[in-house]
């Protein structure tokens, strides 16, 4: 996600209100979900996609307005996590100023803001991680976001609280780990985002994190890399990936490793690199489109004619 887009997601006008549950007929809910998915659908031709990129690059736009939802749902978590349409249609964006579902740019920018936490939530569901140990009153979850950068840190306080909101039966600790995190990771490394979600910021490499037993209080339940570009620039990731592979080989139940990519080409390079290192050919999630990819089309920094999306594809080992 570009710096300009991150700033736009930051300055979206937010108005938090207390929400009360209300009933909506199943047919109405499905109609809204279908409409939103239709609005968010992307053109297939490169020329049409490039037109959208150029329109977004042209300059300032009107300030976008919406009300943040509370932890009230119209539908079950499984329904909310079916698609972007189901998420926005059932999550509770229902108070003033109401979310304008027909505002394509607003909806698109919200997918760019929420793609990180929603990708992790969907991954937890598909990999059936948060269902384990149901005999425990509150399931403890440790999630390591490896290579976290400024975009995750910037959006953490507003958008990543969805992880706690959608997993009320879990106590969750997010570890954001990466040398590109700001000085906040040193000054205020531990943050409570909501009653069941805490985050720790670590301005270091994952190798340094693993070597420090004080930082690594417990093993990860899920290891996540968001758009790491492993196959494009392998050298910075080599030691980290070898350490991850060593941990997996030593464990009888290795934590799932979820990895996203900007497009199919990016993912193919990542997969080839990981399998060359020794990651298994049997996969928990086969390489495919991510249902919670950002719908914001952006120009690649390395190739101005290449169009990418954050977390467009995903796979898991």
DOROKE-679336 format. One record per atom (N, C-alpha, C, O): residue in three letters; x, y, z. Coordinates in steps of 0.02 Angstrom, whole numbers, plus 50000, padded with zeros to 5 digits. Layout:
ALAXYZ ...
END
This chain:
UNK500434994150000 UNK500005000050000 UNK500445006250000 UNK500895006750042 UNK500335010849954 UNK500745016749948 UNK500655021450007 UNK500155021150043 UNK501155026050017 UNK501115030850072 UNK500485035150064 UNK500135036450113 UNK500345037450002 UNK499765041749991 UNK499115038150009 UNK498665041150038 UNK499065031749992 UNK498465027950008 UNK498405026850083 UNK497855027050110 UNK498975025650117 UNK498945024850190 UNK498695031150223 UNK498295030850269 UNK498925036950199 UNK498695043250228 UNK497945044150217 UNK497595046750260 UNK497705042050159 UNK496985042650145 UNK496595038250193 UNK496075040450219 UNK496835032150206 UNK496485027750252 UNK496495030550323 UNK496025029650361 UNK497045034150340 UNK497085037250406 UNK496575042950413 UNK496265043750466 UNK496495046950359 UNK496085052950367 UNK495355051850350 UNK494965056650352 UNK495155045650335 UNK494435044250329 UNK494095046550393 UNK494295044650448 UNK493575050450385 UNK493225053050444 UNK492885047450480 UNK492495043650451 UNK493025046850546 UNK492765041250585 UNK492335043950642 UNK492495048950673 UNK491785040550654 UNK491325042750707 UNK491095036450743 UNK490685032650718 UNK491355035450804 UNK491185029450841 UNK490555030650881 UNK490485035750916 UNK490095026050875 UNK489475026550912 UNK489315019750942 UNK489555014650919 UNK488915019850994 UNK488675013451023 UNK488135010750978 UNK487675014250958 UNK488195004250963 UNK487715001250917 UNK487264996350953 UNK487474992850999 UNK486654996150932 UNK486184991350959 UNK486004986350905 UNK485944988150846 UNK485934979950925 UNK485764974950875 UNK485074976250845 UNK484624978650879 UNK484994974550782 UNK484344975150751 UNK484274969650700 UNK484774967050675 UNK483684967850685 UNK483574962150640 UNK483494964550568 UNK483224969850554 UNK483754960450524 UNK483694961650453 UNK483514955050420 UNK483814949950436 UNK483044955050375 UNK482854948850343 UNK483434946050304 UNK483854949750278 UNK483454939350299 UNK484004936050264 UNK484034938250191 UNK484574939050163 UNK483444939150160 UNK483434941150090 UNK483724948150081 UNK484114949350034 UNK483544952850125 UNK483814959650121 UNK484564959550129 UNK484924963050093 UNK484804955550177 UNK485524955150190 UNK485894952450129 UNK486414954950111 UNK485614947150099 UNK485924944250040 UNK485934949149981 UNK486414949349943 UNK485394952949975 UNK485364957949921 UNK485904963149929 UNK486234965049880 UNK486004965549991 UNK486524970550004 UNK487214967649990 UNK487634970949958 UNK487334961550013 UNK487984958350002 UNK488124957549928 UNK488684958849905 UNK487624955449890 UNK487704954649818 UNK487854961249784 UNK488274961649740 UNK487494966549805 UNK487594973149776 UNK488304975649789 UNK488634978249744 UNK488554974749851 UNK489224977049868 UNK489754973249828 UNK490214976249802 UNK489674966749824 UNK490154962849785 UNK490164964949712 UNK490684965049680 UNK489574966749686 UNK489534969049617 UNK489894975749609 UNK490254976849560 UNK489794980349657 UNK490124986949655 UNK490874986149658 UNK491244989949626 UNK491114981349697 UNK491834980449707 UNK492154976249653 UNK492774975549652 UNK491764973449608 UNK492054969249555 UNK492514973449511 UNK492384979349498 UNK493054970449489 UNK493564973949451 UNK493544972049378 UNK493374966349361 UNK493714976749333 UNK493744975049262 UNK494284969849249 UNK494774969449286 UNK494204965949197 UNK494694960649182 UNK495244963049136 UNK495794960249138 UNK495114968049094 UNK495624970149046 UNK496134974649079 UNK495974978549124 UNK496754974149056 UNK497294978249084 UNK497164985749071 UNK497294989849115 UNK496914987449013 UNK496804994548996 UNK496284997649043 UNK496375003249067 UNK495754994049057 UNK495234996649102 UNK495504997349173 UNK495335002049209 UNK495904992549193 UNK496204992949260 UNK496684998849265 UNK496705002349316 UNK497074999949213 UNK497535005549214 UNK497165012249217 UNK497415016949248 UNK496585012649185 UNK496185018749190 UNK495985020249262 UNK496005025949284 UNK495805015049299 UNK495625015949370 UNK496235018149410 UNK496175022449454 UNK496815015349396 UNK497425017249431 UNK497575024649418 UNK497725028349465 UNK497525026749356 UNK497685033649338 UNK497185038549368 UNK497375044049388 UNK496555036649372 UNK496045040949403 UNK496215041949477 UNK496145047549503 UNK496425036749511 UNK496595037249582 UNK497225041449593 UNK497295044749644 UNK497675041349544 UNK498295044949551 UNK498235052449535 UNK498705056249546 UNK497655054449510 UNK497585061349484 UNK497585066649539 UNK497745072449525 UNK497395065049600 UNK497415070149651 UNK496935069049708 UNK496685063549718 UNK496805074449745 UNK496375074149804 UNK495655072349786 UNK495415073749731 UNK495335069349834 UNK494625067549827 UNK494265070049889 UNK494565072049939 UNK493615069849886 UNK493215071949944 UNK493355067350003 UNK493495061449995 UNK493325070250062 UNK493435066250123 UNK492905060850128 UNK492305062150118 UNK493135054850144 UNK492675049150148 UNK492415048450219 UNK492785049350267 UNK491765046950226 UNK491455046650291 UNK491115039950303 UNK490775037250259 UNK491215037250363 UNK490855031250383 UNK490895030750458 UNK491315033950490 UNK490465026650488 UNK490465025550560 UNK490755018650575 UNK490545013650546 UNK491235018550621 UNK491525012150640 UNK491025007850676 UNK490655010250719 UNK490995001450659 UNK490524996950694 UNK490784995050763 UNK491394995150775 UNK490324993250807 UNK490524990450871 UNK490514982850865 UNK490464980150810 UNK490564979450922 UNK490574972150919 UNK489874969250918 UNK489704965050959 UNK489464971550872 UNK488794968950863 UNK488724966550791 UNK488934969950745 UNK488444960650783 UNK488414957550717 UNK487694955950698 UNK487284954250741 UNK487554956550634 UNK486894954350610 UNK486884946850598 UNK486374943550606 UNK487464944250579 UNK487514937150561 UNK488094933950598 UNK488474937350633 UNK488174927350591 UNK488724923750622 UNK489384925850590 UNK489404928650535 UNK489934924350625 UNK490594926050599 UNK490714922450533 UNK491024925350488 UNK490484916350527 UNK490584912550465 UNK490244916050406 UNK490514916150351 UNK489644918950417 UNK489304922650364 UNK489654929150348 UNK489744930950290 UNK489864932750400 UNK490204939150391 UNK490844938250350 UNK491024942750311 UNK491184932550357 UNK491824931450324 UNK491764927750258 UNK492254924950234 UNK491174927750228 UNK491104924450162 UNK491414928550106 UNK491714925750060 UNK491344935150110 UNK491574939550055 UNK491574946650081 UNK491314948050135 UNK491854951250042 UNK491804958350061 UNK491084960550066 UNK490904964250112 UNK490664958250021 UNK489954960150023 UNK489624957850087 UNK489244961650117 UNK489754951750108 UNK489464949250170 UNK489744952950230 UNK489374954250278 UNK490384954650228 UNK490684958250284 UNK490364965150292 UNK490104966750346 UNK490364969150240 UNK490094975850245 UNK489334975850254 UNK489054980250286 UNK488994970850226 UNK488274970550230 UNK488004968250297 UNK487434969650315 UNK488424964650336 UNK488184961750398 UNK488574963950460 UNK488394962050516 UNK489094967750451 UNK489544969250506 UNK489264974650553 UNK489434974650612 UNK488844979150529 UNK488544983950574 UNK488734991150560 UNK488724995250605 UNK488904992750497 UNK489034999750478 UNK488365003150467 UNK488185004950411 UNK487985004150522 UNK487285005850513 UNK487075012550544 UNK486505014650536 UNK487535015950579 UNK487345022250612 UNK487595028150571 UNK487975027350523 UNK487375034050590 UNK487575040150554 UNK488305041850568 UNK488535041150625 UNK488695044150517 UNK488485044350448 UNK488515037350418 UNK489025034050420 UNK487955035050390 UNK487905028250365 UNK488415027050310 UNK488595031450271 UNK488635020750307 UNK489095018850254 UNK488725018950188 UNK488225015450180 UNK488975022850141 UNK488665023350075 UNK488915017550032 UNK489435018050000 UNK488535012150033 UNK488745006149997 UNK488845007349922 UNK489225003749890 UNK488505012449895 UNK488555013649823 UNK489145018049805 UNK489265019249746 UNK489505020549854 UNK490095024649842 UNK490685019949829 UNK490995017449876 UNK490835018649767 UNK491335013649748 UNK492015015349777 UNK492375010849800 UNK492205021749776 UNK492865023449801 UNK492915022349876 UNK493415019849901 UNK492395024149913 UNK492395022949985 UNK492465015550000 UNK492875013550041 UNK492055011449967 UNK492085004249979 UNK492765001449961 UNK493034997149995 UNK493045003949906 UNK493705001549884 UNK494235003249935 UNK494654999049951 UNK494225009549960 UNK494725011550008 UNK494665007650074 UNK495165006350107 UNK494055005950093 UNK493965002050153 UNK494244994950146 UNK494504992150193 UNK494184992050086 UNK494494985550075 UNK495254986050082 UNK495574981450107 UNK495544991650061 UNK496274992650068 UNK496464993150141 UNK497004990950160 UNK496034996150182 UNK496184996950253 UNK496084990450292 UNK496464988950338 UNK495574986650274 UNK495394980650312 UNK495704974150285 UNK495624968950316 UNK496054974350228 UNK496284968150198 UNK496754964250243 UNK496714958050244 UNK497184967550282 UNK497644963950326 UNK497284959850379 UNK497354953750381 UNK496904963150423 UNK496554959350475 UNK496044954350449 UNK495964948950477 UNK495684956150395 UNK495184951450368 UNK495504945350336 UNK495234939850339 UNK496084946250305 UNK496454940650278 UNK496674935950333 UNK496624929850326 UNK496904938650389 UNK497104934550446 UNK496504930950475 UNK496534924950491 UNK495944934450483 UNK495344931350510 UNK495094925650466 UNK494924920250491 UNK495084926750401 UNK494864921450355 UNK495354915650356 UNK495154909850352 UNK496004917250362 UNK496504911950367 UNK496404907650430 UNK496454901550427 UNK496264910950486 UNK496134907150547 UNK495534902550540 UNK495534896950565 UNK495024904950504 UNK494434900850493 UNK494574894950447 UNK494414889250464 UNK494884896250390 UNK495024890950342 UNK495504885750371 UNK495414879750360 UNK495994888050409 UNK496484883550438 UNK496234880450503 UNK496574876150532 UNK495644882550526 UNK495314879850586 UNK495754880550648 UNK495774876050690 UNK496094886150653 UNK496544887150710 UNK496154889350771 UNK496264886750826 UNK495704894150763 UNK495354896950821 UNK494834892150849 UNK494534893650901 UNK494724886450816 UNK494234881550842 UNK494554876650891 UNK494204872950926 UNK495224876450893 UNK495564871550935 UNK495474873451009 UNK495344879151027 UNK495564868351052 UNK495524869351125 UNK494884872651147 UNK494894877251189 UNK494324870451120 UNK493684873651138 UNK493484872251210 UNK493044875551236 UNK493814867351242 UNK493664866051313 UNK493914871651358 UNK493664872551413 UNK494404875451334 UNK494664881051372 UNK494164886851368 UNK493874888051315 UNK494064890251424 UNK493554895551426 UNK493694900851373 UNK493234902951337 UNK494314903151368 UNK494504907951316 UNK495124905251281 UNK495654904351312 UNK495054903851217 UNK495614901251178 UNK496154906551170 UNK496004912151149 UNK496774904851187 UNK497324909551178 UNK497614908751109 UNK497734903151085 UNK497714914351076 UNK497994914251008 UNK498604918851005 UNK498574924551028 UNK499144916350976 UNK499744920250964 UNK499844920650889 UNK499924915550855 UNK499844926750862 UNK499914927750791 UNK500534931950778 UNK500594937550805 UNK500994929350738 UNK501604932950721 UNK501544935750650 UNK501484931950602 UNK501554942350644 UNK501554945650578 UNK502274947550563 UNK502534952450590 UNK502594943650520 UNK503304944350507 UNK503424949150449 UNK503094948750397 UNK503904953650458 UNK504034958650406 UNK503534964250408 UNK503434967650358 UNK503214965250465 UNK502724970650472 UNK503074977350459 UNK503644978350479 UNK502724981750426 UNK503004988250407 UNK502534993850429 UNK502064992650467 UNK502664999850404 UNK502295005650427 UNK501545005250413 UNK501145007850451 UNK501345001850356 UNK500635001650342 UNK500244997650394 UNK499694999650413 UNK500524992050418 UNK500184988350470 UNK500154992350535 UNK499644992450569 UNK500694995650552 UNK500724999650613 UNK500235005450610 UNK499895007050659 UNK500215008850552 UNK499775014650543 UNK499045012850552 UNK498665016550583 UNK498835007050526 UNK498135005050526 UNK497945000850587 UNK497364999050595 UNK498434999250629 UNK498324994650684 UNK497764996750730 UNK497334992750746 UNK497775003050753 UNK497325005250806 UNK496605005750784 UNK496145004850824 UNK496495007150720 UNK495805008050696 UNK495515001750665 UNK494945000050679 UNK495894998450623 UNK495614993150582 UNK495764986050606 UNK495374981450595 UNK496334985150640 UNK496524978350660 UNK496134975950722 UNK496184970150740 UNK495774980450754 UNK495354978250810 UNK494804973450787 UNK494494970150828 UNK494694973050722 UNK494204968150696 UNK494384961050716 UNK493944956850724 UNK495024959650724 UNK495224952850744 UNK494934951150812 UNK494684945550822 UNK494954955850858 UNK494654954650924 UNK493894954550921 UNK493574950550955 UNK493614959050880 UNK492884959550876 UNK492574953150848 UNK492034951150869 UNK492914950050800 UNK492634944150768 UNK492834937550802 UNK492594932250782 UNK493264938050852 UNK493454931950890 UNK493364933250965 UNK493844932951003 UNK492744934650987 UNK492634936351057 UNK492784930551105 UNK492884931651165 UNK492814924351079 UNK492954918551121 UNK493704917351130 UNK493904912351161 UNK494114921851103 UNK494844920951106 UNK495174926851141 UNK494944932551137 UNK495734925451175 UNK496194930651197 UNK496784930551149 UNK497134925451143 UNK496894936051115 UNK497354936151059 UNK497934940851072 UNK497844946451097 UNK498524938551055 UNK499124942751057 UNK499414943150987 UNK499614938050958 UNK499434949150960 UNK499734950450895 UNK500454952750905 UNK500574957350944 UNK500914949550871 UNK501604951850871 UNK501764954550802 UNK501784950750754 UNK501864961050796 UNK502074964150733 UNK502824964950736 UNK503094968550778 UNK503164961550691 UNK503894960950695 UNK504204963250629 UNK504044960550576 UNK504644968250632 UNK504974970550572 UNK505424976550585 UNK505244980850626 UNK505994976850553 UNK506454982450564 UNK506184989150538 UNK506454994450556 UNK505664989050496 UNK505394995250469 UNK504864998450514 UNK504615003850497 UNK504704995450570 UNK504234998550616 UNK504545004950646 UNK505155005650647 UNK504125009450669 UNK504355015850693 UNK504645015350764 UNK504655010050794 UNK504875021050789 UNK505155021350857 UNK504635019750910 UNK504805018150967 UNK503995020050892 UNK503465018250940 UNK503565011150965 UNK503405009551022 UNK503845006850923 UNK503964999850942 UNK504464999451000 UNK504464994451037 UNK504885004451008 UNK505365004551063 UNK505075008151123 UNK505165006051180 UNK504735013751110 UNK504475017951165 UNK503855014851197 UNK503805014451259 UNK503385012651155 UNK502755009651180 UNK502635003151143 UNK502205002851099 UNK503004997851160 UNK502954991651122 UNK502324987551134 UNK502124983551092 UNK502004988451192 UNK501424984351209 UNK500794988551211 UNK500764993751244 UNK500284986351174 UNK499674990251164 UNK499074985751176 UNK499044980151151 UNK498584988251213 UNK497944984851219 UNK497464988051170 UNK497294993951176 UNK497244984151121 UNK496794986751068 UNK496064986151088 UNK495674990651073 UNK495884980851122 UNK495214979951150 UNK495274974651204 UNK495814972151218 UNK494714972851234 UNK494744968551294 UNK495064961851282 UNK495354958951329 UNK495024959251221 UNK495304952551208 UNK495854952651155 UNK496034947351129 UNK496114958551139 UNK496624959051087 UNK497174963851109 UNK497054969751122 UNK497774961251113 UNK498364965251130 UNK498874964551073 UNK498884959451039 UNK499284969651065 UNK499794969551013 UNK500464971351043 UNK500514975451089 UNK500984968151017 UNK501674969851035 UNK502044971550971 UNK502014967950922 UNK502394977250973 UNK502784979550916 UNK503514978250928 UNK503784979750981 UNK503844975250879 UNK504554973350886 UNK504944976050826 UNK504874973550770 UNK505344981250838 UNK505734984250785 UNK506384980350776 UNK506924982550796 UNK506324974450747 UNK506894969950737 UNK506714964850683 UNK506144964450662 UNK507204961050662 UNK507064955650616 UNK506754949750653 UNK506784949450714 UNK506454945150616 UNK506144939350649 UNK506684934950679 UNK506554931550729 UNK507284934950650 UNK507834930950679 UNK508014933550748 UNK508114929550794 UNK508044940250756 UNK508194943150821 UNK507624941750870 UNK507744940550929 UNK507014941950846 UNK506434940550888 UNK506464933350914 UNK506354932150973 UNK506614928650870 UNK506644921550890 UNK507204920350940 UNK507144916050983 UNK507754924050932 UNK508324922950976 UNK508224925851046 UNK508574923951093 UNK507744930351053 UNK507624933651117 UNK507044930251153 UNK506464931251136 UNK507204926251203 UNK506694922251238 UNK506214926751277 UNK505644924751290 UNK506434932751297 UNK505984937251332 UNK505434939851286 UNK504864940851308 UNK505604940951223 UNK505104943351175 UNK504634937651154 UNK504034938651148 UNK504914931851142 UNK504524926251118 UNK504254922251177 UNK504544917251197 UNK503704924651205 UNK503434921751266 UNK503134914851255 UNK503134910651299 UNK502874913651194 UNK502574907151178 UNK502604906151103 UNK502744910751065 UNK502464899951083 UNK502494898351012 UNK501904901450975 UNK501374902451003 UNK502024902750912 UNK501494905650870 UNK500974900450852 UNK501134894650841 UNK500334902550849 UNK499804898350822 UNK499734899450747 UNK499494895050711 UNK499944905350724 UNK499914906950653 UNK500484911750638 UNK500594916650673 UNK500844910250584 UNK501384914450559 UNK501144917550494 UNK500924914050449 UNK501204924250488 UNK500924927850431 UNK501454932250399 UNK501824935750434 UNK501494932150333 UNK501894936850295 UNK501434940050243 UNK501164936550201 UNK501354946550246 UNK500914950150200 UNK501324953450145 UNK501704958050158 UNK501234951050084 UNK501584953750025 UNK502334954250036 UNK502624959550026 UNK502674948850056 UNK503384949350073 UNK503844950050012 UNK504394952650018 UNK503614947749953 UNK504054948149895 UNK504664943749901 UNK505214945649880 UNK504574937849930 UNK505134933249943 UNK505504931549878 UNK506124931549876 UNK505134930149826 UNK505444928049763 UNK505754933749724 UNK506164932649680 UNK505564939849740 UNK505834945749705 UNK506474948149737 UNK506954949949702 UNK506504948249803 UNK507094950449840 UNK507214945549896 UNK506994946549953 UNK507574940249881 UNK507644934649927 UNK508134935849983 UNK508024933650039 UNK508664939449970 UNK509214940050018 UNK508994942250088 UNK509214939250137 UNK508574947550094 UNK508374949550162 UNK507964944250200 UNK507924944450261 UNK507674939550162 UNK507234934550194 UNK507584927850206 UNK507304923550240 UNK508174926950179 UNK508494920250179 UNK508564917450249 UNK508344911750261 UNK508864921150295 UNK508974918550362 UNK508314917450399 UNK508234912450434 UNK507854922150391 UNK507194921450423 UNK506844915050400 UNK506594911250442 UNK506824913950336 UNK506484908050309 UNK506824901550330 UNK506484896650344 UNK507494901550333 UNK507844895650357 UNK507674894250430 UNK507604888450450 UNK507614899550470 UNK507434898650540 UNK506714896050547 UNK506574891650589 UNK506264898750507 UNK505564896450508 UNK505534889050488 UNK505174885150520 UNK505904887250438 UNK505904880350415 UNK506194875650468 UNK505944870150478 UNK506724877950502 UNK507014873850556 UNK506514872850612 UNK506454867350639 UNK506154878150631 UNK505644877550683 UNK505094872650663 UNK504864868550703 UNK504894873050600 UNK504374868450575 UNK504614861250577 UNK504234856750596 UNK505234860150559 UNK505494853250557 UNK505584850350626 UNK505554844250635 UNK505684854750677 UNK505774852350745 UNK505114850950780 UNK505094847350830 UNK504574853850754 UNK503934853450789 UNK503504847750761 UNK503494846550700 UNK503154844250806 UNK502684839050783 UNK502054842150755 UNK501704839050715 UNK501894848350777 UNK501304851950752 UNK501504859050735 UNK501354863750773 UNK501844860050679 UNK502084866750662 UNK501504871550649 UNK500984869650622 UNK501604877750669 UNK501094882850658 UNK501004883950583 UNK501504884250546 UNK500394884650559 UNK500294886350489 UNK500644892850470 UNK500684897450510 UNK500884893050409 UNK501244898750383 UNK500844901550324 UNK500804898350271 UNK500544907450333 UNK500114910650283 UNK500504916150249 UNK500804920450281 UNK500494916050183 UNK500894920750144 UNK500464923650087 UNK500154919850050 UNK500464930250080 UNK500074933450027 UNK500544936449975 UNK501154936849985 UNK500254938449919 UNK500654941249864 UNK500244946449826 UNK499634946449829 UNK500604950749790 UNK500284956249753 UNK499894953849691 UNK499404956949672 UNK500114948349661 UNK499774945649602 UNK500024938549590 UNK500434936049628 UNK499774935349538 UNK499944928349525 UNK500684927549510 UNK500994922749532 UNK500964932149472 UNK501674931949456 UNK502104932349519 UNK502584928549527 UNK501924936849563 UNK502274937649627 UNK502234931149668 UNK502724929049698 UNK501644928149669 UNK501544922149708 UNK501934916249680 UNK502224912249717 UNK501964915649613 UNK502334910149582 UNK503074910549601 UNK503384905349613 UNK503344916549603 UNK504054917249622 UNK504144915449696 UNK504634912149713 UNK503684917749739 UNK503724916049810 UNK503704908549821 UNK504104905749858 UNK503234905249788 UNK503134898049797 UNK503754894249774 UNK503974889649808 UNK504024896149717 UNK504624892749691 UNK505204893449740 UNK505584888749751 UNK505274899449770 UNK505814900649817 UNK505714896549881 UNK506194893449906 UNK505114896449907 UNK504964892749968 UNK505064885249959 UNK505344881850002 UNK504844882549903 UNK504924875449891 UNK505654873549878 UNK505864868049895 UNK506034878149848 UNK506744876949839 UNK507104876549907 UNK507584872749915 UNK506864880449956 UNK507154880350023 UNK506984873950061 UNK507334872050108 UNK506434870650041 UNK506234864550076 UNK505544864750107 UNK505364860050143 UNK505154870150095 UNK504464870150119 UNK504074864750082 UNK504204863450023 UNK503594861550116 UNK503264855650087 UNK502844857350025 UNK502574862850018 UNK502784852349981 UNK502354853249923 UNK501614852649942 UNK501184855549909 UNK501474848749995 UNK500784848350020 UNK500624854850058 UNK501004856850103 UNK500074858050039 UNK499934864650066 UNK499264864750102 UNK498804861050084 UNK499204868950154 UNK498574869650191 UNK498074873850151 UNK497474872550153 UNK498324878950117 UNK497914882850070 UNK498294883150004 UNK498854885650001 UNK497984880549952 UNK498304880649887 UNK498354887849861 UNK497944891949879 UNK498864889349820 UNK498914896149792 UNK498284898049753 UNK498074894549707 UNK497974903449773 UNK497334905549743 UNK497204912849759 UNK497564916049797 UNK496654915449730 UNK496434922149746 UNK496224922549819 UNK495904917949845 UNK496414927949852 UNK496224929049922 UNK495524932349923 UNK495434937549892 UNK495044929349958 UNK494364932349960 UNK494344939149992 UNK493864942849983 UNK494864940950031 UNK494884947550062 UNK495484951650038 UNK495804955250077 UNK495634950849974 UNK496144955149943 UNK495884962349940 UNK495284963549936 UNK496344967049943 UNK496164974049931 UNK495884974649860 UNK496134971549813 UNK495354978649853 UNK495084980049787 UNK495384986349756 UNK495174988549702 UNK495874989249790 UNK496194995249765 UNK496764993349718 UNK497254990149739 UNK496704995249656 UNK497224993849606 UNK497774999149613 UNK497635005049618 UNK498404996749613 UNK498975001249620 UNK499504999449568 UNK499524993849542 UNK499915004349552 UNK500465003349505 UNK501075000549542 UNK501265003149594 UNK501374995349515 UNK501974992549545 UNK502544997649545 UNK502635001249495 UNK502914998049599 UNK503485002649603 UNK504045000449557 UNK504465004549537 UNK504064993949541 UNK504614991249501 UNK504454991149426 UNK504904990649385 UNK503814991549409 UNK503604991249339 UNK502964995349332 UNK502434993249353 UNK503025001249302 UNK502465005949299 UNK501885003349258 UNK501335006049262 UNK501994998049218 UNK501454995249178 UNK501124989249212 UNK500644986349185 UNK501374987549270 UNK501104981749306 UNK500624984149361 UNK500794988749399 UNK500034981149364 UNK499524983149413 UNK499484977749467 UNK499444971749452 UNK499494979949530 UNK499504975249585 UNK498954977049636 UNK498654982349632 UNK498834972449682 UNK498374973649738 UNK498674970549801 UNK498974965249797 UNK498604973849857 UNK498844971049920 UNK498464964549936 UNK497844964349933 UNK498844959449952 UNK498564952949972 UNK498104949949919 UNK497614946649935 UNK498274951149856 UNK497854948549801 UNK497804940949801 UNK497284938149785 UNK498354937649818 UNK498374930349818 UNK498604927949887 UNK498924931649925 UNK498434921749903 UNK498674918949965 UNK498804911449959 UNK498554908149914 UNK499194908850006 UNK499344901750011 UNK499574900450082 UNK499774905150118 UNK499554894250103 UNK499774892550171 UNK500074885550173 UNK499854881050138 UNK500594884950213 UNK500934878550224 UNK500754875950293 UNK500984870550313 
END
